[in-house]
Amino acid sequence: MAKSKANVVKFFHSDAGHGWLAVKTRELVELGIADKITAFSFTKGKSSYLEEDVDMATYVNAQKDRGVNVEVRQGKRWDKKSPIRAFPAYQATVTAPVAETVSQ
């Protein structure tokens, strides 16, 4: 089994009914998957909260394709309804500035 080139740590937040992986929205743009994330995920500020059934796997697989291992750690757990559910639904039109990586 080949080792990954890099690791990233992400936090998984959950309530009694569902869970979300917290990522920076700009990562979705950089990975080229911003248009593949569903409206079952949420956004707040510069973060997106990817629902666990489909969108989380889309993100993890995109990172894996780049040789990056995603280490998922337990984040906040709510016994009742998570406040994440009240955040705005993710929209593919949500964009984040991508840092300039080309030096001149």
N, C-alpha and C positions, 0 to 999 in steps of 0.2 A: 504494500500500500504506500503510494507516494505521499510525501508530506506536502501540505499546502504552503504556498509562498508567504502567506500572511494570515493573521487572525484579526477579527473584529469582534468586540463584545457588544451585545445588544441586550436590552432588558424586555422581558415578557411580562406584561401587566394583565391581570385577569379579575373577573368577578365570578359570581356563581354560575353564570351562563355562557361566558365567552372570554376570549383572550386576544391580546394585540401585542405585536412586536413594535417597539418604538424605534424609529429610524429618522434620520434627517431627510427632509423632502428632496434636497439637492442630490442625495445619493440615488434616488429613483431616476432623476434626470441623467445623472452621470452614467448609470448602468443601462440606460436606454429602455427602461421598463415603466416610465411614468404613465404611459398610455395603456399599460396592461393591468394597472391596479384598479380594483372595483370600487364602487360607491359604498361597499360594506366596510371600508376602512375609513379612518377619520384623520383630520388635520387640525393642528393648533400651532400657531406661530410658525416656526421653521421645522416643526416635526410632523411626521405622519405616523399613524398608529395602524399597522397592517393587521387585518383580521387573520385569525389563525387557520382558517380552512383552505384558503386559496392564495391570498396575497402574500402571506408570510413565506410560503413555499416559492412563490415567484421571485421574491427578493433573495432568499437563501440560495436558490438555484442559479440566479444571475451572478451572485458573488462567487459561488462554487465554479462557475464557468470561467471566471477570471483568476481562479486559483486561490481564492480567499475563503477561509473557513469562518463561519459565523458561530461564535460561542454564545449560546442563549442562557442568560441568567434570570432567575426569578426576580421580578420587580415587585411593584405594589400589588397587593391582593385585597380585594374588597369582598366582604361577606355578602353585601347587597349589590345594588346597581353601581357600576363604575361611572365616574364622571366623564370618562372617555366617550361614553355613549351620547353625551350632550354636545360633543365637539361637532363642527361642521363635517359633513360627509366629504370624503375625498373626491375630487374632480380631476379628470385628466388634464384640464386646462390649468391646474395648479402648477406653477413653475417656480423654480428657485434659481437664483443666479449661480452659475457654474464658475468656480474660480478659474482664472486664466492660468493655464499650465504651460503655455509656450513662452519660453524666454527668448528675447531677441538680442 
